[in-house]
Amino acid sequence: MGHWIVDFASFSPRIVIEVDDRSHDFRDERRRSAFIESHGFVILRFSNVEVRDELDPIVQGIEAEVARLSSPGGGGGP
């Protein structure tokens, strides 16, 4: 997105999922997030450890966000 790479993206609804570890470069993160969000995307962030140890709750959270954004008035439609 722009000149940034995201881990996963959905265009309907507009969600970006980021899986980060401690070596992730956060110096430019505010500008990157602002750019992505300015294009109507919601960003969900998880750590590598969360994905490894808590995958089921993460999937449930992503499903809940998809349902929220897909519902009337949820912000996921044009």
Secondary structure, DSSP 8 states (H G I E B T S, - for coil): -TT---SEEEETTEEEEEEE-TT---TTHHHHHHHHHHTT-EEEEEEHHHHHH-HHHHHHHHHHHHHHHHSTTSS---
